Amino acid sequence: MRNQSKIIAAALTLLAAAQTSVVHAEDDNAFDGKSYPGAMCDSAVSSVASTRVSTFYVNTSGAAAAVICPVIQDSWLNTAGLTFGAMKFSNVAGQTFSCTQTGMDANGTVLSSRSFSTTAGGLQQQLFFSGTYLPTTGNFGYIMIQCTVPAGAQIRAYQVQERA
């Protein structure tokens, strides 16, 4: 019984030591990229018809639709913004496809944003870039992407990379 108590005590000591070495404060030095499938996006209004074809979001409503694409930040405390942001999509020639990437604080106040708009048709990639990528995100805030997607257009994928 005494040996069993020693083994249990030793195991608990090792467990406590291991736990303190891997458990740490929020990682505010996040510097990794994420790629999302377009199927993560959805119409901002539930009555707007859309479908998911493979990993794409497709606007099947017959009119331009407001669409929201979620972005997950590694650290809700990191206010450093992004070092990269891109949207890959297929547009209908002559129709306006536009998106805005926005950094918000917890109260919904816009801290910074980057946008693009195009009427070019076909497969393409647009960057959320205007001299810099999204420079600021809010402490306790979030990042959002809102797009206007023409009828028949598709969001194929989007990427972000957080600044350390």
PyMOL commands that place a pseudoatom at each C-alpha (Angstrom):
pseudoatom trace, name=CA, resn=MET, resi=1, chain=A, elem=C, hetatm=0, pos=[0.000, 0.000, 0.000]
pseudoatom trace, name=CA, resn=ARG, resi=2, chain=A, elem=C, hetatm=0, pos=[2.857, 2.327, 0.831]
pseudoatom trace, name=CA, resn=ASN, resi=3, chain=A, elem=C, hetatm=0, pos=[4.486, 1.772, -2.581]
pseudoatom trace, name=CA, resn=GLN, resi=4, chain=A, elem=C, hetatm=0, pos=[1.167, 2.442, -4.275]
pseudoatom trace, name=CA, resn=SER, resi=5, chain=A, elem=C, hetatm=0, pos=[0.894, 5.778, -2.419]
pseudoatom trace, name=CA, resn=LYS, resi=6, chain=A, elem=C, hetatm=0, pos=[4.414, 6.716, -3.524]
pseudoatom trace, name=CA, resn=ILE, resi=7, chain=A, elem=C, hetatm=0, pos=[3.621, 5.849, -7.133]
pseudoatom trace, name=CA, resn=ILE, resi=8, chain=A, elem=C, hetatm=0, pos=[0.422, 7.908, -7.022]
pseudoatom trace, name=CA, resn=ALA, resi=9, chain=A, elem=C, hetatm=0, pos=[2.254, 10.849, -5.436]
pseudoatom trace, name=CA, resn=ALA, resi=10, chain=A, elem=C, hetatm=0, pos=[5.011, 10.646, -8.070]
pseudoatom trace, name=CA, resn=ALA, resi=11, chain=A, elem=C, hetatm=0, pos=[2.438, 10.469, -10.878]
pseudoatom trace, name=CA, resn=LEU, resi=12, chain=A, elem=C, hetatm=0, pos=[0.582, 13.488, -9.512]
pseudoatom trace, name=CA, resn=THR, resi=13, chain=A, elem=C, hetatm=0, pos=[3.845, 15.417, -9.222]
pseudoatom trace, name=CA, resn=LEU, resi=14, chain=A, elem=C, hetatm=0, pos=[4.727, 14.600, -12.846]
pseudoatom trace, name=CA, resn=LEU, resi=15, chain=A, elem=C, hetatm=0, pos=[1.240, 15.530, -13.976]
pseudoatom trace, name=CA, resn=ALA, resi=16, chain=A, elem=C, hetatm=0, pos=[1.405, 18.868, -12.155]
pseudoatom trace, name=CA, resn=ALA, resi=17, chain=A, elem=C, hetatm=0, pos=[4.843, 19.606, -13.637]
pseudoatom trace, name=CA, resn=ALA, resi=18, chain=A, elem=C, hetatm=0, pos=[3.689, 18.696, -17.136]
pseudoatom trace, name=CA, resn=GLN, resi=19, chain=A, elem=C, hetatm=0, pos=[0.586, 20.814, -16.784]
pseudoatom trace, name=CA, resn=THR, resi=20, chain=A, elem=C, hetatm=0, pos=[2.496, 23.933, -15.758]
pseudoatom trace, name=CA, resn=SER, resi=21, chain=A, elem=C, hetatm=0, pos=[4.832, 23.508, -18.697]
pseudoatom trace, name=CA, resn=VAL, resi=22, chain=A, elem=C, hetatm=0, pos=[2.063, 23.325, -21.318]
pseudoatom trace, name=CA, resn=VAL, resi=23, chain=A, elem=C, hetatm=0, pos=[-0.608, 25.567, -19.836]
pseudoatom trace, name=CA, resn=HIS, resi=24, chain=A, elem=C, hetatm=0, pos=[0.167, 29.207, -20.520]
pseudoatom trace, name=CA, resn=ALA, resi=25, chain=A, elem=C, hetatm=0, pos=[-1.466, 32.535, -21.046]
pseudoatom trace, name=CA, resn=GLU, resi=26, chain=A, elem=C, hetatm=0, pos=[-3.361, 33.427, -24.212]
pseudoatom trace, name=CA, resn=ASP, resi=27, chain=A, elem=C, hetatm=0, pos=[-1.057, 33.327, -27.225]
pseudoatom trace, name=CA, resn=ASP, resi=28, chain=A, elem=C, hetatm=0, pos=[-0.924, 36.955, -28.326]
pseudoatom trace, name=CA, resn=ASN, resi=29, chain=A, elem=C, hetatm=0, pos=[1.881, 36.322, -30.785]
pseudoatom trace, name=CA, resn=ALA, resi=30, chain=A, elem=C, hetatm=0, pos=[-0.305, 34.499, -33.282]
pseudoatom trace, name=CA, resn=PHE, resi=31, chain=A, elem=C, hetatm=0, pos=[1.216, 34.497, -36.734]
pseudoatom trace, name=CA, resn=ASP, resi=32, chain=A, elem=C, hetatm=0, pos=[-0.482, 31.819, -38.715]
pseudoatom trace, name=CA, resn=GLY, resi=33, chain=A, elem=C, hetatm=0, pos=[-2.556, 31.845, -41.839]
pseudoatom trace, name=CA, resn=LYS, resi=34, chain=A, elem=C, hetatm=0, pos=[-5.970, 30.336, -42.263]
pseudoatom trace, name=CA, resn=SER, resi=35, chain=A, elem=C, hetatm=0, pos=[-7.747, 29.297, -45.426]
pseudoatom trace, name=CA, resn=TYR, resi=36, chain=A, elem=C, hetatm=0, pos=[-11.512, 28.928, -45.379]
pseudoatom trace, name=CA, resn=PRO, resi=37, chain=A, elem=C, hetatm=0, pos=[-13.757, 27.268, -47.967]
pseudoatom trace, name=CA, resn=GLY, resi=38, chain=A, elem=C, hetatm=0, pos=[-16.346, 29.555, -49.526]
pseudoatom trace, name=CA, resn=ALA, resi=39, chain=A, elem=C, hetatm=0, pos=[-19.028, 27.238, -48.113]
pseudoatom trace, name=CA, resn=MET, resi=40, chain=A, elem=C, hetatm=0, pos=[-18.331, 28.872, -44.717]
pseudoatom trace, name=CA, resn=CYS, resi=41, chain=A, elem=C, hetatm=0, pos=[-20.002, 32.041, -46.043]
pseudoatom trace, name=CA, resn=ASP, resi=42, chain=A, elem=C, hetatm=0, pos=[-23.753, 32.535, -45.874]
pseudoatom trace, name=CA, resn=SER, resi=43, chain=A, elem=C, hetatm=0, pos=[-26.386, 35.006, -46.998]
pseudoatom trace, name=CA, resn=ALA, resi=44, chain=A, elem=C, hetatm=0, pos=[-26.936, 37.770, -44.444]
pseudoatom trace, name=CA, resn=VAL, resi=45, chain=A, elem=C, hetatm=0, pos=[-30.701, 37.397, -44.893]
pseudoatom trace, name=CA, resn=SER, resi=46, chain=A, elem=C, hetatm=0, pos=[-32.078, 33.894, -44.425]
pseudoatom trace, name=CA, resn=SER, resi=47, chain=A, elem=C, hetatm=0, pos=[-34.677, 34.249, -47.191]
pseudoatom trace, name=CA, resn=VAL, resi=48, chain=A, elem=C, hetatm=0, pos=[-31.993, 34.740, -49.882]
pseudoatom trace, name=CA, resn=ALA, resi=49, chain=A, elem=C, hetatm=0, pos=[-31.508, 31.530, -51.884]
pseudoatom trace, name=CA, resn=SER, resi=50, chain=A, elem=C, hetatm=0, pos=[-27.992, 30.115, -51.997]
pseudoatom trace, name=CA, resn=THR, resi=51, chain=A, elem=C, hetatm=0, pos=[-26.419, 26.705, -52.255]
pseudoatom trace, name=CA, resn=ARG, resi=52, chain=A, elem=C, hetatm=0, pos=[-23.185, 25.007, -51.315]
pseudoatom trace, name=CA, resn=VAL, resi=53, chain=A, elem=C, hetatm=0, pos=[-21.617, 23.327, -54.322]
pseudoatom trace, name=CA, resn=SER, resi=54, chain=A, elem=C, hetatm=0, pos=[-18.634, 21.293, -53.192]
pseudoatom trace, name=CA, resn=THR, resi=55, chain=A, elem=C, hetatm=0, pos=[-16.772, 23.783, -50.986]
pseudoatom trace, name=CA, resn=PHE, resi=56, chain=A, elem=C, hetatm=0, pos=[-18.168, 26.909, -52.683]
pseudoatom trace, name=CA, resn=TYR, resi=57, chain=A, elem=C, hetatm=0, pos=[-20.896, 29.389, -51.730]
pseudoatom trace, name=CA, resn=VAL, resi=58, chain=A, elem=C, hetatm=0, pos=[-23.114, 30.036, -54.785]
pseudoatom trace, name=CA, resn=ASN, resi=59, chain=A, elem=C, hetatm=0, pos=[-25.718, 32.808, -54.980]
pseudoatom trace, name=CA, resn=THR, resi=60, chain=A, elem=C, hetatm=0, pos=[-28.757, 31.205, -56.640]
pseudoatom trace, name=CA, resn=SER, resi=61, chain=A, elem=C, hetatm=0, pos=[-31.249, 33.917, -55.660]
pseudoatom trace, name=CA, resn=GLY, resi=62, chain=A, elem=C, hetatm=0, pos=[-31.520, 35.702, -59.022]
pseudoatom trace, name=CA, resn=ALA, resi=63, chain=A, elem=C, hetatm=0, pos=[-30.289, 39.006, -57.494]
pseudoatom trace, name=CA, resn=ALA, resi=64, chain=A, elem=C, hetatm=0, pos=[-27.193, 40.319, -55.740]
pseudoatom trace, name=CA, resn=ALA, resi=65, chain=A, elem=C, hetatm=0, pos=[-26.962, 39.071, -52.145]
pseudoatom trace, name=CA, resn=ALA, resi=66, chain=A, elem=C, hetatm=0, pos=[-25.327, 40.403, -48.989]
pseudoatom trace, name=CA, resn=VAL, resi=67, chain=A, elem=C, hetatm=0, pos=[-23.049, 37.639, -47.690]
pseudoatom trace, name=CA, resn=ILE, resi=68, chain=A, elem=C, hetatm=0, pos=[-21.080, 37.252, -44.453]
pseudoatom trace, name=CA, resn=CYS, resi=69, chain=A, elem=C, hetatm=0, pos=[-17.907, 35.140, -44.204]
pseudoatom trace, name=CA, resn=PRO, resi=70, chain=A, elem=C, hetatm=0, pos=[-16.677, 34.282, -40.674]
pseudoatom trace, name=CA, resn=VAL, resi=71, chain=A, elem=C, hetatm=0, pos=[-13.071, 34.814, -39.575]
pseudoatom trace, name=CA, resn=ILE, resi=72, chain=A, elem=C, hetatm=0, pos=[-11.582, 33.167, -36.483]
pseudoatom trace, name=CA, resn=GLN, resi=73, chain=A, elem=C, hetatm=0, pos=[-8.820, 35.049, -34.675]
pseudoatom trace, name=CA, resn=ASP, resi=74, chain=A, elem=C, hetatm=0, pos=[-6.303, 33.020, -32.671]
pseudoatom trace, name=CA, resn=SER, resi=75, chain=A, elem=C, hetatm=0, pos=[-6.163, 35.673, -29.988]
pseudoatom trace, name=CA, resn=TRP, resi=76, chain=A, elem=C, hetatm=0, pos=[-9.064, 37.905, -29.061]
pseudoatom trace, name=CA, resn=LEU, resi=77, chain=A, elem=C, hetatm=0, pos=[-6.505, 40.134, -27.304]
pseudoatom trace, name=CA, resn=ASN, resi=78, chain=A, elem=C, hetatm=0, pos=[-4.316, 40.675, -30.378]
pseudoatom trace, name=CA, resn=THR, resi=79, chain=A, elem=C, hetatm=0, pos=[-4.904, 44.164, -31.815]
pseudoatom trace, name=CA, resn=ALA, resi=80, chain=A, elem=C, hetatm=0, pos=[-2.116, 44.001, -34.435]
pseudoatom trace, name=CA, resn=GLY, resi=81, chain=A, elem=C, hetatm=0, pos=[-4.358, 43.329, -37.429]
pseudoatom trace, name=CA, resn=LEU, resi=82, chain=A, elem=C, hetatm=0, pos=[-3.563, 41.154, -40.422]
pseudoatom trace, name=CA, resn=THR, resi=83, chain=A, elem=C, hetatm=0, pos=[-0.541, 40.685, -42.675]
pseudoatom trace, name=CA, resn=PHE, resi=84, chain=A, elem=C, hetatm=0, pos=[-2.613, 39.162, -45.471]
pseudoatom trace, name=CA, resn=GLY, resi=85, chain=A, elem=C, hetatm=0, pos=[-6.207, 38.915, -46.634]
pseudoatom trace, name=CA, resn=ALA, resi=86, chain=A, elem=C, hetatm=0, pos=[-7.565, 37.536, -49.921]
pseudoatom trace, name=CA, resn=MET, resi=87, chain=A, elem=C, hetatm=0, pos=[-10.801, 36.360, -51.500]
pseudoatom trace, name=CA, resn=LYS, resi=88, chain=A, elem=C, hetatm=0, pos=[-10.972, 33.814, -54.340]
pseudoatom trace, name=CA, resn=PHE, resi=89, chain=A, elem=C, hetatm=0, pos=[-14.205, 33.851, -56.320]
pseudoatom trace, name=CA, resn=SER, resi=90, chain=A, elem=C, hetatm=0, pos=[-15.924, 33.492, -59.662]
pseudoatom trace, name=CA, resn=ASN, resi=91, chain=A, elem=C, hetatm=0, pos=[-17.844, 36.505, -60.903]
pseudoatom trace, name=CA, resn=VAL, resi=92, chain=A, elem=C, hetatm=0, pos=[-20.378, 37.063, -63.660]
pseudoatom trace, name=CA, resn=ALA, resi=93, chain=A, elem=C, hetatm=0, pos=[-18.924, 39.515, -66.231]
pseudoatom trace, name=CA, resn=GLY, resi=94, chain=A, elem=C, hetatm=0, pos=[-20.356, 43.009, -65.900]
pseudoatom trace, name=CA, resn=GLN, resi=95, chain=A, elem=C, hetatm=0, pos=[-21.794, 42.392, -62.433]
pseudoatom trace, name=CA, resn=THR, resi=96, chain=A, elem=C, hetatm=0, pos=[-20.305, 44.073, -59.346]
pseudoatom trace, name=CA, resn=PHE, resi=97, chain=A, elem=C, hetatm=0, pos=[-18.689, 41.730, -56.837]
pseudoatom trace, name=CA, resn=SER, resi=98, chain=A, elem=C, hetatm=0, pos=[-17.443, 43.607, -53.760]
pseudoatom trace, name=CA, resn=CYS, resi=99, chain=A, elem=C, hetatm=0, pos=[-16.159, 42.720, -50.299]
pseudoatom trace, name=CA, resn=THR, resi=100, chain=A, elem=C, hetatm=0, pos=[-15.054, 44.565, -47.172]
pseudoatom trace, name=CA, resn=GLN, resi=101, chain=A, elem=C, hetatm=0, pos=[-12.864, 43.101, -44.436]
pseudoatom trace, name=CA, resn=THR, resi=102, chain=A, elem=C, hetatm=0, pos=[-13.420, 44.977, -41.173]
pseudoatom trace, name=CA, resn=GLY, resi=103, chain=A, elem=C, hetatm=0, pos=[-11.760, 45.002, -37.747]
pseudoatom trace, name=CA, resn=MET, resi=104, chain=A, elem=C, hetatm=0, pos=[-14.286, 45.832, -35.018]
pseudoatom trace, name=CA, resn=ASP, resi=105, chain=A, elem=C, hetatm=0, pos=[-14.098, 46.397, -31.296]
pseudoatom trace, name=CA, resn=ALA, resi=106, chain=A, elem=C, hetatm=0, pos=[-16.403, 44.580, -28.881]
pseudoatom trace, name=CA, resn=ASN, resi=107, chain=A, elem=C, hetatm=0, pos=[-19.015, 47.357, -29.213]
pseudoatom trace, name=CA, resn=GLY, resi=108, chain=A, elem=C, hetatm=0, pos=[-19.170, 47.051, -33.014]
pseudoatom trace, name=CA, resn=THR, resi=109, chain=A, elem=C, hetatm=0, pos=[-17.149, 50.208, -33.696]
pseudoatom trace, name=CA, resn=VAL, resi=110, chain=A, elem=C, hetatm=0, pos=[-15.174, 50.003, -36.953]
pseudoatom trace, name=CA, resn=LEU, resi=111, chain=A, elem=C, hetatm=0, pos=[-11.440, 50.283, -36.240]
pseudoatom trace, name=CA, resn=SER, resi=112, chain=A, elem=C, hetatm=0, pos=[-10.128, 49.634, -39.749]
pseudoatom trace, name=CA, resn=SER, resi=113, chain=A, elem=C, hetatm=0, pos=[-11.310, 48.156, -43.020]
pseudoatom trace, name=CA, resn=ARG, resi=114, chain=A, elem=C, hetatm=0, pos=[-10.089, 47.158, -46.466]
pseudoatom trace, name=CA, resn=SER, resi=115, chain=A, elem=C, hetatm=0, pos=[-12.313, 46.673, -49.531]
pseudoatom trace, name=CA, resn=PHE, resi=116, chain=A, elem=C, hetatm=0, pos=[-12.288, 45.699, -53.179]
pseudoatom trace, name=CA, resn=SER, resi=117, chain=A, elem=C, hetatm=0, pos=[-14.837, 45.833, -55.973]
pseudoatom trace, name=CA, resn=THR, resi=118, chain=A, elem=C, hetatm=0, pos=[-14.721, 44.393, -59.494]
pseudoatom trace, name=CA, resn=THR, resi=119, chain=A, elem=C, hetatm=0, pos=[-16.943, 43.848, -62.516]
pseudoatom trace, name=CA, resn=ALA, resi=120, chain=A, elem=C, hetatm=0, pos=[-14.467, 41.507, -64.240]
pseudoatom trace, name=CA, resn=GLY, resi=121, chain=A, elem=C, hetatm=0, pos=[-15.855, 38.059, -64.969]
pseudoatom trace, name=CA, resn=GLY, resi=122, chain=A, elem=C, hetatm=0, pos=[-14.411, 34.622, -64.310]
pseudoatom trace, name=CA, resn=LEU, resi=123, chain=A, elem=C, hetatm=0, pos=[-12.181, 33.083, -61.658]
pseudoatom trace, name=CA, resn=GLN, resi=124, chain=A, elem=C, hetatm=0, pos=[-10.039, 35.579, -59.779]
pseudoatom trace, name=CA, resn=GLN, resi=125, chain=A, elem=C, hetatm=0, pos=[-8.379, 36.556, -56.542]
pseudoatom trace, name=CA, resn=GLN, resi=126, chain=A, elem=C, hetatm=0, pos=[-8.632, 39.979, -54.958]
pseudoatom trace, name=CA, resn=LEU, resi=127, chain=A, elem=C, hetatm=0, pos=[-6.553, 41.185, -52.017]
pseudoatom trace, name=CA, resn=PHE, resi=128, chain=A, elem=C, hetatm=0, pos=[-7.854, 43.191, -49.078]
pseudoatom trace, name=CA, resn=PHE, resi=129, chain=A, elem=C, hetatm=0, pos=[-4.984, 45.633, -49.545]
pseudoatom trace, name=CA, resn=SER, resi=130, chain=A, elem=C, hetatm=0, pos=[-4.745, 49.415, -49.591]
pseudoatom trace, name=CA, resn=GLY, resi=131, chain=A, elem=C, hetatm=0, pos=[-1.139, 50.319, -48.803]
pseudoatom trace, name=CA, resn=THR, resi=132, chain=A, elem=C, hetatm=0, pos=[-1.333, 47.770, -45.969]
pseudoatom trace, name=CA, resn=TYR, resi=133, chain=A, elem=C, hetatm=0, pos=[-3.536, 44.874, -45.015]
pseudoatom trace, name=CA, resn=LEU, resi=134, chain=A, elem=C, hetatm=0, pos=[-6.047, 45.303, -42.181]
pseudoatom trace, name=CA, resn=PRO, resi=135, chain=A, elem=C, hetatm=0, pos=[-3.886, 47.326, -39.736]
pseudoatom trace, name=CA, resn=THR, resi=136, chain=A, elem=C, hetatm=0, pos=[-5.903, 47.059, -36.532]
pseudoatom trace, name=CA, resn=THR, resi=137, chain=A, elem=C, hetatm=0, pos=[-8.281, 44.716, -34.765]
pseudoatom trace, name=CA, resn=GLY, resi=138, chain=A, elem=C, hetatm=0, pos=[-9.980, 45.357, -31.458]
pseudoatom trace, name=CA, resn=ASN, resi=139, chain=A, elem=C, hetatm=0, pos=[-9.063, 44.143, -28.022]
pseudoatom trace, name=CA, resn=PHE, resi=140, chain=A, elem=C, hetatm=0, pos=[-11.967, 41.765, -27.312]
pseudoatom trace, name=CA, resn=GLY, resi=141, chain=A, elem=C, hetatm=0, pos=[-13.048, 42.533, -30.889]
pseudoatom trace, name=CA, resn=TYR, resi=142, chain=A, elem=C, hetatm=0, pos=[-13.438, 40.575, -34.083]
pseudoatom trace, name=CA, resn=ILE, resi=143, chain=A, elem=C, hetatm=0, pos=[-12.850, 40.538, -37.834]
pseudoatom trace, name=CA, resn=MET, resi=144, chain=A, elem=C, hetatm=0, pos=[-15.655, 40.215, -40.336]
pseudoatom trace, name=CA, resn=ILE, resi=145, chain=A, elem=C, hetatm=0, pos=[-15.940, 39.969, -44.113]
pseudoatom trace, name=CA, resn=GLN, resi=146, chain=A, elem=C, hetatm=0, pos=[-19.083, 41.235, -45.809]
pseudoatom trace, name=CA, resn=CYS, resi=147, chain=A, elem=C, hetatm=0, pos=[-19.587, 40.817, -49.558]
pseudoatom trace, name=CA, resn=THR, resi=148, chain=A, elem=C, hetatm=0, pos=[-22.120, 41.700, -52.209]
pseudoatom trace, name=CA, resn=VAL, resi=149, chain=A, elem=C, hetatm=0, pos=[-22.261, 38.637, -54.434]
pseudoatom trace, name=CA, resn=PRO, resi=150, chain=A, elem=C, hetatm=0, pos=[-24.075, 38.895, -57.794]
pseudoatom trace, name=CA, resn=ALA, resi=151, chain=A, elem=C, hetatm=0, pos=[-26.588, 36.243, -58.872]
pseudoatom trace, name=CA, resn=GLY, resi=152, chain=A, elem=C, hetatm=0, pos=[-24.700, 33.234, -60.211]
pseudoatom trace, name=CA, resn=ALA, resi=153, chain=A, elem=C, hetatm=0, pos=[-21.371, 34.271, -58.653]
pseudoatom trace, name=CA, resn=GLN, resi=154, chain=A, elem=C, hetatm=0, pos=[-19.414, 32.045, -56.269]
pseudoatom trace, name=CA, resn=ILE, resi=155, chain=A, elem=C, hetatm=0, pos=[-17.117, 32.501, -53.284]
pseudoatom trace, name=CA, resn=ARG, resi=156, chain=A, elem=C, hetatm=0, pos=[-14.539, 29.742, -53.632]
pseudoatom trace, name=CA, resn=ALA, resi=157, chain=A, elem=C, hetatm=0, pos=[-12.188, 30.425, -50.691]
pseudoatom trace, name=CA, resn=TYR, resi=158, chain=A, elem=C, hetatm=0, pos=[-10.711, 33.186, -48.538]
pseudoatom trace, name=CA, resn=GLN, resi=159, chain=A, elem=C, hetatm=0, pos=[-7.522, 33.562, -46.546]
pseudoatom trace, name=CA, resn=VAL, resi=160, chain=A, elem=C, hetatm=0, pos=[-6.256, 35.646, -43.624]
pseudoatom trace, name=CA, resn=GLN, resi=161, chain=A, elem=C, hetatm=0, pos=[-2.997, 35.807, -41.733]
pseudoatom trace, name=CA, resn=GLU, resi=162, chain=A, elem=C, hetatm=0, pos=[-2.736, 37.475, -38.341]
pseudoatom trace, name=CA, resn=ARG, resi=163, chain=A, elem=C, hetatm=0, pos=[0.097, 39.855, -37.525]
pseudoatom trace, name=CA, resn=ALA, resi=164, chain=A, elem=C, hetatm=0, pos=[2.236, 38.871, -34.554]
for i in range(1, 164): cmd.bond("trace and resi %d" % i, "trace and resi %d" % (i + 1))
show_as sticks, trace
zoom trace
